Amino acid sequence: MKLLSFIHPNTGKRTWGYHQNDQVVDLGGHYPDLKSALMSDFLSDILPVGEQFPTFSLDEITFLPVIDNPDKIFCVGMNYQDKRIEFEQTIDAPTLFVRFPDSLTAHSAELCKPESSNEFDYEGELAVIIGKHASNVSCDNALQYVAGYSCFMDGSVRDMQYTWFTSGKNWQRTGAFGPWMVTRDEIENPQTLSINTWLNGQRVQHDSTQNMVRSVAELIAYISRFSPLNPGDVIITGSPGGVGKKRTPPLFMQEGDTIEVEISGIGRLSNRVAGLRVIESLHS
């Protein structure tokens, strides 16, 4: 099942539902948002038989980030071997940083390049959405705590990254998340997915999740040892090699570009790059 968050075309309110046969079925009457549905263990239930739900075509809705109000967003750096080679990474332990919910944007929405940045880089990644409380879980059981998987564009402001990833990863609307979440029952093994990033129709990243240094299960087990995970929390699992920073010459995203992340079994996340002017706040 493909679950998504969106803005109701008639009421303008945030809601959620599922996508099937080019239609979006609104389930907002049962739970206010997708995170609430996950917290209520919605995925273990069968949808009410015979009940009529509002239905829309895809071009009627406005997408929201798959989970538009996550409590925790953990991001994993240097998790593909080619990427580690590009950045001469030698640290063996998983590299972690965080994103904040207000840095997210949705499928078909603008991905915002800060006006002050000359190095706005692309990083296509697999996103993992947690489906139930997970604390100190084993690697063998970790995938049972997954609700589903999605695409993520981790827009990186390299000239603000320095030695601390977080400062280059949390600019407004730089993390695109969508278009939907494919539930775990449809992706039995998350380590068999192809992942591609396209910049203006040119493929700039290509790899398989089987080449992750740390698997999805290993990441969940590792993170849940020190930070309990709850329904709606998100783990961004790392980007393959081929990023713009390490190309010769470097290749960065510019206003007007189209950036896309495609993952087999999930779909294609697409965004247009727009400019973002950050206005300084003055306090008397």
Phi and psi restraints in degrees (value plus and minus 20) as a CYANA .aco file:
   2 LYS   PHI    -124.5   -84.5
   2 LYS   PSI      90.1   130.1
   3 LEU   PHI    -122.4   -82.4
   3 LEU   PSI     121.3   161.3
   4 LEU   PHI    -167.2  -127.2
   4 LEU   PSI     139.9   179.9
   5 SER   PHI    -129.2   -89.2
   5 SER   PSI     122.8   162.8
   6 PHE   PHI    -179.3  -139.3
   6 PHE   PSI     151.4   191.4
   7 ILE   PHI    -117.1   -77.1
   7 ILE   PSI     106.5   146.5
   8 HIS   PHI     -80.6   -40.6
   8 HIS   PSI     104.9   144.9
   9 PRO   PHI     -86.7   -46.7
   9 PRO   PSI     -39.8     0.2
  10 ASN   PHI    -117.4   -77.4
  10 ASN   PSI     -59.8   -19.8
  11 THR   PHI    -117.8   -77.8
  11 THR   PSI     -39.7     0.3
  12 GLY   PHI      56.1    96.1
  12 GLY   PSI     -12.6    27.4
  13 LYS   PHI    -110.7   -70.7
  13 LYS   PSI     133.5   173.5
  14 ARG   PHI     -93.1   -53.1
  14 ARG   PSI     117.1   157.1
  15 THR   PHI    -171.6  -131.6
  15 THR   PSI    -188.4  -148.4
  16 TRP   PHI    -176.2  -136.2
  16 TRP   PSI     148.8   188.8
  17 GLY   PHI     159.9   199.9
  17 GLY   PSI    -176.1  -136.1
  18 TYR   PHI    -150.5  -110.5
  18 TYR   PSI     133.9   173.9
  19 HIS   PHI    -126.7   -86.7
  19 HIS   PSI     109.7   149.7
  20 GLN   PHI    -176.5  -136.5
  20 GLN   PSI     111.5   151.5
  21 ASN   PHI      33.1    73.1
  21 ASN   PSI      26.7    66.7
  22 ASP   PHI      43.5    83.5
  22 ASP   PSI      -3.9    36.1
  23 GLN   PHI    -140.1  -100.1
  23 GLN   PSI     130.6   170.6
  24 VAL   PHI    -135.1   -95.1
  24 VAL   PSI     103.0   143.0
  25 VAL   PHI    -119.8   -79.8
  25 VAL   PSI     104.2   144.2
  26 ASP   PHI    -104.3   -64.3
  26 ASP   PSI     100.4   140.4
  27 LEU   PHI    -130.7   -90.7
  27 LEU   PSI      -5.1    34.9
  28 GLY   PHI     -84.4   -44.4
  28 GLY   PSI     -35.3     4.7
  29 GLY   PHI     -92.6   -52.6
  29 GLY   PSI     -34.6     5.4
  30 HIS   PHI    -117.6   -77.6
  30 HIS   PSI     -62.4   -22.4
  31 TYR   PHI    -158.6  -118.6
  31 TYR   PSI     126.0   166.0
  32 PRO   PHI     -88.0   -48.0
  32 PRO   PSI     -48.2    -8.2
  33 ASP   PHI    -173.3  -133.3
  33 ASP   PSI     151.6   191.6
  34 LEU   PHI     -85.6   -45.6
  34 LEU   PSI     -58.4   -18.4
  35 LYS   PHI     -80.6   -40.6
  35 LYS   PSI     -61.4   -21.4
  36 SER   PHI     -82.3   -42.3
  36 SER   PSI     -57.9   -17.9
  37 ALA   PHI     -84.5   -44.5
  37 ALA   PSI     -61.5   -21.5
  38 LEU   PHI     -85.5   -45.5
  38 LEU   PSI     -59.9   -19.9
  39 MET   PHI     -84.8   -44.8
  39 MET   PSI     -47.2    -7.2
  40 SER   PHI    -111.1   -71.1
  40 SER   PSI      -9.7    30.3
  41 ASP   PHI      40.1    80.1
  41 ASP   PSI      18.2    58.2
  42 PHE   PHI     -75.5   -35.5
  42 PHE   PSI     -58.1   -18.1
  43 LEU   PHI     -87.8   -47.8
  43 LEU   PSI     -34.7     5.3
  44 SER   PHI    -106.8   -66.8
  44 SER   PSI     -27.4    12.6
  45 ASP   PHI    -120.9   -80.9
  45 ASP   PSI     139.7   179.7
  46 ILE   PHI    -113.9   -73.9
  46 ILE   PSI     117.1   157.1
  47 LEU   PHI     -78.1   -38.1
  47 LEU   PSI     122.0   162.0
  48 PRO   PHI     -72.1   -32.1
  48 PRO   PSI     106.7   146.7
  49 VAL   PHI     -95.6   -55.6
  49 VAL   PSI     113.3   153.3
  50 GLY   PHI      62.9   102.9
  50 GLY   PSI     -26.3    13.7
  51 GLU   PHI     -99.6   -59.6
  51 GLU   PSI     119.9   159.9
  52 GLN   PHI    -112.5   -72.5
  52 GLN   PSI     107.1   147.1
  53 PHE   PHI    -134.0   -94.0
  53 PHE   PSI     125.5   165.5
  54 PRO   PHI     -80.6   -40.6
  54 PRO   PSI     118.6   158.6
  55 THR   PHI    -149.2  -109.2
  55 THR   PSI     119.4   159.4
  56 PHE   PHI    -154.0  -114.0
  56 PHE   PSI     138.8   178.8
  57 SER   PHI    -103.2   -63.2
  57 SER   PSI     139.6   179.6
  58 LEU   PHI     -79.7   -39.7
  58 LEU   PSI     -55.5   -15.5
  59 ASP   PHI     -97.4   -57.4
  59 ASP   PSI     -23.5    16.5
  60 GLU   PHI    -108.0   -68.0
  60 GLU   PSI     -45.3    -5.3
  61 ILE   PHI    -115.8   -75.8
  61 ILE   PSI     141.9   181.9
  62 THR   PHI    -131.7   -91.7
  62 THR   PSI      99.3   139.3
  63 PHE   PHI     -87.6   -47.6
  63 PHE   PSI     128.8   168.8
  64 LEU   PHI    -135.8   -95.8
  64 LEU   PSI     143.1   183.1
  65 PRO   PHI     -72.3   -32.3
  65 PRO   PSI     124.1   164.1
  66 VAL   PHI     -68.5   -28.5
  66 VAL   PSI     -73.5   -33.5
  67 ILE   PHI    -130.8   -90.8
  67 ILE   PSI      89.5   129.5
  68 ASP   PHI    -112.7   -72.7
  68 ASP   PSI     -19.7    20.3
  69 ASN   PHI    -160.7  -120.7
  69 ASN   PSI      28.7    68.7
  70 PRO   PHI     -87.2   -47.2
  70 PRO   PSI     127.2   167.2
  71 ASP   PHI     -98.0   -58.0
  71 ASP   PSI     -58.9   -18.9
  72 LYS   PHI    -152.6  -112.6
  72 LYS   PSI     116.0   156.0
  73 ILE   PHI    -148.2  -108.2
  73 ILE   PSI      84.9   124.9
  74 PHE   PHI    -115.5   -75.5
  74 PHE   PSI     112.6   152.6
  75 CYS   PHI    -136.1   -96.1
  75 CYS   PSI     122.2   162.2
  76 VAL   PHI    -132.1   -92.1
  76 VAL   PSI     106.9   146.9
  77 GLY   PHI    -120.7   -80.7
  77 GLY   PSI     135.7   175.7
  78 MET   PHI      34.0    74.0
  78 MET   PSI      28.3    68.3
  79 ASN   PHI    -126.8   -86.8
  79 ASN   PSI     -10.2    29.8
  80 TYR   PHI    -144.3  -104.3
  80 TYR   PSI     122.9   162.9
  81 GLN   PHI     -81.3   -41.3
  81 GLN   PSI     -61.4   -21.4
  82 ASP   PHI     -82.0   -42.0
  82 ASP   PSI     -56.8   -16.8
  83 LYS   PHI     -87.2   -47.2
  83 LYS   PSI     -60.6   -20.6
  84 ARG   PHI     -81.8   -41.8
  84 ARG   PSI     -59.3   -19.3
  85 ILE   PHI     -86.4   -46.4
  85 ILE   PSI     -63.9   -23.9
  86 GLU   PHI     -76.0   -36.0
  86 GLU   PSI     -62.7   -22.7
  87 PHE   PHI    -119.5   -79.5
  87 PHE   PSI     -10.7    29.3
  88 GLU   PHI      33.0    73.0
  88 GLU   PSI      25.0    65.0
  89 GLN   PHI    -100.6   -60.6
  89 GLN   PSI     109.1   149.1
  90 THR   PHI    -140.9  -100.9
  90 THR   PSI     -29.8    10.2
  91 ILE   PHI     -90.7   -50.7
  91 ILE   PSI     110.2   150.2
  92 ASP   PHI    -103.4   -63.4
  92 ASP   PSI     -55.6   -15.6
  93 ALA   PHI     -87.0   -47.0
  93 ALA   PSI     131.5   171.5
  94 PRO   PHI     -76.8   -36.8
  94 PRO   PSI     115.8   155.8
  95 THR   PHI    -111.2   -71.2
  95 THR   PSI      99.7   139.7
  96 LEU   PHI    -140.4  -100.4
  96 LEU   PSI     125.3   165.3
  97 PHE   PHI    -166.8  -126.8
  97 PHE   PSI     155.8   195.8
  98 VAL   PHI    -141.3  -101.3
  98 VAL   PSI     131.9   171.9
  99 ARG   PHI    -133.9   -93.9
  99 ARG   PSI     134.9   174.9
 100 PHE   PHI    -127.6   -87.6
 100 PHE   PSI     130.1   170.1
 101 PRO   PHI     -75.1   -35.1
 101 PRO   PSI     -53.0   -13.0
 102 ASP   PHI     -96.7   -56.7
 102 ASP   PSI     -17.9    22.1
 103 SER   PHI    -112.4   -72.4
 103 SER   PSI     -21.5    18.5
 104 LEU   PHI    -107.0   -67.0
 104 LEU   PSI     133.1   173.1
 105 THR   PHI    -160.1  -120.1
 105 THR   PSI     154.8   194.8
 106 ALA   PHI    -131.2   -91.2
 106 ALA   PSI     149.3   189.3
 107 HIS   PHI     -76.4   -36.4
 107 HIS   PSI     116.0   156.0
 108 SER   PHI      51.2    91.2
 108 SER   PSI     -20.4    19.6
 109 ALA   PHI    -112.0   -72.0
 109 ALA   PSI     153.2   193.2
 110 GLU   PHI     -96.0   -56.0
 110 GLU   PSI     114.7   154.7
 111 LEU   PHI    -115.7   -75.7
 111 LEU   PSI     103.1   143.1
 112 CYS   PHI    -119.7   -79.7
 112 CYS   PSI      98.4   138.4
 113 LYS   PHI    -105.9   -65.9
 113 LYS   PSI     100.4   140.4
 114 PRO   PHI     -79.3   -39.3
 114 PRO   PSI     115.1   155.1
 115 GLU   PHI     -77.3   -37.3
 115 GLU   PSI     -50.7   -10.7
 116 SER   PHI    -102.0   -62.0
 116 SER   PSI     -26.7    13.3
 117 SER   PHI    -117.9   -77.9
 117 SER   PSI     116.6   156.6
 118 ASN   PHI    -126.6   -86.6
 118 ASN   PSI     -18.2    21.8
 119 GLU   PHI    -156.3  -116.3
 119 GLU   PSI      44.3    84.3
 120 PHE   PHI    -111.4   -71.4
 120 PHE   PSI      87.2   127.2
 121 ASP   PHI    -123.6   -83.6
 121 ASP   PSI     136.8   176.8
 122 TYR   PHI    -121.0   -81.0
 122 TYR   PSI     125.0   165.0
 123 GLU   PHI    -170.7  -130.7
 123 GLU   PSI      80.3   120.3
 124 GLY   PHI     -98.4   -58.4
 124 GLY   PSI     115.5   155.5
 125 GLU   PHI    -166.1  -126.1
 125 GLU   PSI     139.4   179.4
 126 LEU   PHI    -109.2   -69.2
 126 LEU   PSI     108.7   148.7
 127 ALA   PHI    -121.9   -81.9
 127 ALA   PSI     118.3   158.3
 128 VAL   PHI    -133.4   -93.4
 128 VAL   PSI     106.9   146.9
 129 ILE   PHI    -126.2   -86.2
 129 ILE   PSI     104.4   144.4
 130 ILE   PHI     -96.9   -56.9
 130 ILE   PSI     120.5   160.5
 131 GLY   PHI    -130.0   -90.0
 131 GLY   PSI     -37.9     2.1
 132 LYS   PHI    -174.4  -134.4
 132 LYS   PSI     142.0   182.0
 133 HIS   PHI     -75.0   -35.0
 133 HIS   PSI     109.9   149.9
 134 ALA   PHI    -153.0  -113.0
 134 ALA   PSI      99.6   139.6
 135 SER   PHI    -156.9  -116.9
 135 SER   PSI      98.9   138.9
 136 ASN   PHI      32.8    72.8
 136 ASN   PSI      28.0    68.0
 137 VAL   PHI    -102.4   -62.4
 137 VAL   PSI     137.4   177.4
 138 SER   PHI    -102.4   -62.4
 138 SER   PSI     137.3   177.3
 139 CYS   PHI     -82.1   -42.1
 139 CYS   PSI     -57.0   -17.0
 140 ASP   PHI     -83.3   -43.3
 140 ASP   PSI     -51.8   -11.8
 141 ASN   PHI    -123.4   -83.4
 141 ASN   PSI     -22.0    18.0
 142 ALA   PHI     -80.1   -40.1
 142 ALA   PSI     -58.4   -18.4
 143 LEU   PHI     -88.0   -48.0
 143 LEU   PSI     -37.4     2.6
 144 GLN   PHI     -88.4   -48.4
 144 GLN   PSI     -35.1     4.9
 145 TYR   PHI    -114.7   -74.7
 145 TYR   PSI     -17.0    23.0
 146 VAL   PHI    -109.0   -69.0
 146 VAL   PSI     114.1   154.1
 147 ALA   PHI    -106.1   -66.1
 147 ALA   PSI     -61.8   -21.8
 148 GLY   PHI     159.5   199.5
 148 GLY   PSI    -191.5  -151.5
 149 TYR   PHI    -153.5  -113.5
 149 TYR   PSI     130.6   170.6
 150 SER   PHI    -166.5  -126.5
 150 SER   PSI     158.0   198.0
 151 CYS   PHI    -117.0   -77.0
 151 CYS   PSI     131.3   171.3
 152 PHE   PHI    -163.9  -123.9
 152 PHE   PSI     115.0   155.0
 153 MET   PHI    -128.1   -88.1
 153 MET   PSI      88.2   128.2
 154 ASP   PHI    -111.0   -71.0
 154 ASP   PSI      60.6   100.6
 155 GLY   PHI     -83.3   -43.3
 155 GLY   PSI     103.4   143.4
 156 SER   PHI    -136.9   -96.9
 156 SER   PSI     102.2   142.2
 157 VAL   PHI    -107.6   -67.6
 157 VAL   PSI      68.4   108.4
 158 ARG   PHI     -81.8   -41.8
 158 ARG   PSI     -56.6   -16.6
 159 ASP   PHI     -99.1   -59.1
 159 ASP   PSI     -11.7    28.3
 160 MET   PHI    -143.7  -103.7
 160 MET   PSI     -11.0    29.0
 161 GLN   PHI    -105.8   -65.8
 161 GLN   PSI     -63.1   -23.1
 162 TYR   PHI      31.1    71.1
 162 TYR   PSI    -153.5  -113.5
 163 THR   PHI    -116.7   -76.7
 163 THR   PSI     -20.6    19.4
 164 TRP   PHI    -139.8   -99.8
 164 TRP   PSI      87.9   127.9
 165 PHE   PHI     -77.3   -37.3
 165 PHE   PSI     -58.6   -18.6
 166 THR   PHI     -76.2   -36.2
 166 THR   PSI     -57.6   -17.6
 167 SER   PHI     -87.6   -47.6
 167 SER   PSI     -41.9    -1.9
 168 GLY   PHI    -118.7   -78.7
 168 GLY   PSI     -17.5    22.5
 169 LYS   PHI    -137.8   -97.8
 169 LYS   PSI     -19.2    20.8
 170 ASN   PHI    -143.8  -103.8
 170 ASN   PSI       0.3    40.3
 171 TRP   PHI     -87.3   -47.3
 171 TRP   PSI     133.3   173.3
 172 GLN   PHI     -77.4   -37.4
 172 GLN   PSI     112.6   152.6
 173 ARG   PHI      34.4    74.4
 173 ARG   PSI      22.8    62.8
 174 THR   PHI    -126.5   -86.5
 174 THR   PSI     -26.2    13.8
 175 GLY   PHI    -135.3   -95.3
 175 GLY   PSI      80.6   120.6
 176 ALA   PHI    -106.7   -66.7
 176 ALA   PSI     117.2   157.2
 177 PHE   PHI    -158.6  -118.6
 177 PHE   PSI      89.5   129.5
 178 GLY   PHI     140.2   180.2
 178 GLY   PSI    -180.4  -140.4
 179 PRO   PHI     -95.5   -55.5
 179 PRO   PSI     -42.3    -2.3
 180 TRP   PHI    -170.1  -130.1
 180 TRP   PSI     154.9   194.9
 181 MET   PHI    -127.0   -87.0
 181 MET   PSI     104.5   144.5
 182 VAL   PHI    -111.4   -71.4
 182 VAL   PSI     104.4   144.4
 183 THR   PHI     -87.2   -47.2
 183 THR   PSI     133.6   173.6
 184 ARG   PHI     -76.0   -36.0
 184 ARG   PSI     -52.7   -12.7
 185 ASP   PHI     -84.6   -44.6
 185 ASP   PSI     -39.6     0.4
 186 GLU   PHI    -114.6   -74.6
 186 GLU   PSI     -30.2     9.8
 187 ILE   PHI    -147.9  -107.9
 187 ILE   PSI      70.0   110.0
 188 GLU   PHI     -86.0   -46.0
 188 GLU   PSI     -58.3   -18.3
 189 ASN   PHI    -150.1  -110.1
 189 ASN   PSI      87.7   127.7
 190 PRO   PHI     -92.6   -52.6
 190 PRO   PSI     -22.5    17.5
 191 GLN   PHI    -116.6   -76.6
 191 GLN   PSI      -0.3    39.7
 192 THR   PHI    -146.0  -106.0
 192 THR   PSI       3.5    43.5
 193 LEU   PHI    -121.5   -81.5
 193 LEU   PSI     118.2   158.2
 194 SER   PHI    -105.4   -65.4
 194 SER   PSI     123.7   163.7
 195 ILE   PHI    -151.3  -111.3
 195 ILE   PSI     108.3   148.3
 196 ASN   PHI    -154.0  -114.0
 196 ASN   PSI     123.2   163.2
 197 THR   PHI    -139.5   -99.5
 197 THR   PSI     115.8   155.8
 198 TRP   PHI    -143.4  -103.4
 198 TRP   PSI     106.9   146.9
 199 LEU   PHI    -133.8   -93.8
 199 LEU   PSI      92.4   132.4
 200 ASN   PHI      32.8    72.8
 200 ASN   PSI      20.4    60.4
 201 GLY   PHI      64.2   104.2
 201 GLY   PSI     -24.3    15.7
 202 GLN   PHI    -119.0   -79.0
 202 GLN   PSI     106.9   146.9
 203 ARG   PHI     -93.8   -53.8
 203 ARG   PSI     101.4   141.4
 204 VAL   PHI    -133.9   -93.9
 204 VAL   PSI     -34.8     5.2
 205 GLN   PHI    -158.5  -118.5
 205 GLN   PSI     119.3   159.3
 206 HIS   PHI    -173.7  -133.7
 206 HIS   PSI     102.2   142.2
 207 ASP   PHI    -182.6  -142.6
 207 ASP   PSI    -196.0  -156.0
 208 SER   PHI    -146.8  -106.8
 208 SER   PSI     124.6   164.6
 209 THR   PHI     -85.4   -45.4
 209 THR   PSI     -32.4     7.6
 210 GLN   PHI     -87.7   -47.7
 210 GLN   PSI     -36.0     4.0
 211 ASN   PHI    -114.8   -74.8
 211 ASN   PSI      -9.1    30.9
 212 MET   PHI     -82.7   -42.7
 212 MET   PSI     119.7   159.7
 213 VAL   PHI     -87.8   -47.8
 213 VAL   PSI     -63.7   -23.7
 214 ARG   PHI    -136.4   -96.4
 214 ARG   PSI     105.5   145.5
 215 SER   PHI     -90.7   -50.7
 215 SER   PSI     147.9   187.9
 216 VAL   PHI     -75.9   -35.9
 216 VAL   PSI     -65.9   -25.9
 217 ALA   PHI     -82.0   -42.0
 217 ALA   PSI     -62.2   -22.2
 218 GLU   PHI     -83.7   -43.7
 218 GLU   PSI     -59.3   -19.3
 219 LEU   PHI     -86.0   -46.0
 219 LEU   PSI     -63.2   -23.2
 220 ILE   PHI     -82.6   -42.6
 220 ILE   PSI     -64.4   -24.4
 221 ALA   PHI     -82.7   -42.7
 221 ALA   PSI     -62.9   -22.9
 222 TYR   PHI     -84.9   -44.9
 222 TYR   PSI     -70.1   -30.1
 223 ILE   PHI     -86.8   -46.8
 223 ILE   PSI     -60.7   -20.7
 224 SER   PHI     -90.0   -50.0
 224 SER   PSI     -31.0     9.0
 225 ARG   PHI     -88.4   -48.4
 225 ARG   PSI     -55.9   -15.9
 226 PHE   PHI    -133.2   -93.2
 226 PHE   PSI     -35.6     4.4
 227 SER   PHI    -161.5  -121.5
 227 SER   PSI      88.1   128.1
 228 PRO   PHI     -76.4   -36.4
 228 PRO   PSI     120.1   160.1
 229 LEU   PHI    -126.7   -86.7
 229 LEU   PSI     124.1   164.1
 230 ASN   PHI    -146.9  -106.9
 230 ASN   PSI     143.4   183.4
 231 PRO   PHI     -73.1   -33.1
 231 PRO   PSI     112.2   152.2
 232 GLY   PHI      74.1   114.1
 232 GLY   PSI     -32.9     7.1
 233 ASP   PHI     -88.1   -48.1
 233 ASP   PSI     133.8   173.8
 234 VAL   PHI    -148.9  -108.9
 234 VAL   PSI     118.3   158.3
 235 ILE   PHI    -138.6   -98.6
 235 ILE   PSI     101.7   141.7
 236 ILE   PHI    -116.9   -76.9
 236 ILE   PSI      99.1   139.1
 237 THR   PHI    -111.6   -71.6
 237 THR   PSI     -14.3    25.7
 238 GLY   PHI      88.8   128.8
 238 GLY   PSI     138.9   178.9
 239 SER   PHI    -134.3   -94.3
 239 SER   PSI     122.9   162.9
 240 PRO   PHI     -87.0   -47.0
 240 PRO   PSI     156.7   196.7
 241 GLY   PHI     -90.5   -50.5
 241 GLY   PSI     154.3   194.3
 242 GLY   PHI      80.5   120.5
 242 GLY   PSI     -11.8    28.2
 243 VAL   PHI     -84.2   -44.2
 243 VAL   PSI     137.0   177.0
 244 GLY   PHI     -84.1   -44.1
 244 GLY   PSI     -53.1   -13.1
 245 LYS   PHI     -78.2   -38.2
 245 LYS   PSI     -54.6   -14.6
 246 LYS   PHI    -122.1   -82.1
 246 LYS   PSI     -10.2    29.8
 247 ARG   PHI    -105.2   -65.2
 247 ARG   PSI     140.5   180.5
 248 THR   PHI    -143.7  -103.7
 248 THR   PSI      89.2   129.2
 249 PRO   PHI     -93.4   -53.4
 249 PRO   PSI     146.3   186.3
 250 PRO   PHI     -78.0   -38.0
 250 PRO   PSI     129.9   169.9
 251 LEU   PHI    -148.6  -108.6
 251 LEU   PSI      89.6   129.6
 252 PHE   PHI    -137.8   -97.8
 252 PHE   PSI     139.5   179.5
 253 MET   PHI     -96.9   -56.9
 253 MET   PSI     121.7   161.7
 254 GLN   PHI    -146.0  -106.0
 254 GLN   PSI     141.5   181.5
 255 GLU   PHI     -75.6   -35.6
 255 GLU   PSI     114.7   154.7
 256 GLY   PHI      74.7   114.7
 256 GLY   PSI     -33.2     6.8
 257 ASP   PHI     -90.0   -50.0
 257 ASP   PSI     138.5   178.5
 258 THR   PHI    -135.1   -95.1
 258 THR   PSI     106.8   146.8
 259 ILE   PHI    -139.8   -99.8
 259 ILE   PSI     115.0   155.0
 260 GLU   PHI    -156.0  -116.0
 260 GLU   PSI     122.7   162.7
 261 VAL   PHI    -141.1  -101.1
 261 VAL   PSI     105.1   145.1
 262 GLU   PHI    -141.7  -101.7
 262 GLU   PSI     107.4   147.4
 263 ILE   PHI    -146.5  -106.5
 263 ILE   PSI     109.5   149.5
 264 SER   PHI     -80.2   -40.2
 264 SER   PSI     120.4   160.4
 265 GLY   PHI      61.4   101.4
 265 GLY   PSI     -27.2    12.8
 266 ILE   PHI    -138.4   -98.4
 266 ILE   PSI     -79.7   -39.7
 267 GLY   PHI     123.6   163.6
 267 GLY   PSI    -181.0  -141.0
 268 ARG   PHI    -146.2  -106.2
 268 ARG   PSI     104.0   144.0
 269 LEU   PHI    -112.9   -72.9
 269 LEU   PSI     108.0   148.0
 270 SER   PHI    -151.4  -111.4
 270 SER   PSI     115.7   155.7
 271 ASN   PHI    -164.5  -124.5
 271 ASN   PSI     126.5   166.5
 272 ARG   PHI    -116.7   -76.7
 272 ARG   PSI     119.7   159.7
 273 VAL   PHI    -106.8   -66.8
 273 VAL   PSI     106.6   146.6
 274 ALA   PHI    -143.3  -103.3
 274 ALA   PSI     147.0   187.0
 275 GLY   PHI    -106.8   -66.8
 275 GLY   PSI     131.2   171.2
 276 LEU   PHI    -153.1  -113.1
 276 LEU   PSI      97.6   137.6
 277 ARG   PHI    -117.3   -77.3
 277 ARG   PSI     102.5   142.5
 278 VAL   PHI    -112.3   -72.3
 278 VAL   PSI      99.1   139.1
 279 ILE   PHI    -118.2   -78.2
 279 ILE   PSI     106.9   146.9
 280 GLU   PHI     -87.5   -47.5
 280 GLU   PSI     115.6   155.6
 281 SER   PHI    -108.9   -68.9
 281 SER   PSI     110.8   150.8
 282 LEU   PHI    -128.3   -88.3
 282 LEU   PSI     108.9   148.9
 283 HIS   PHI    -138.7   -98.7
 283 HIS   PSI     110.6   150.6
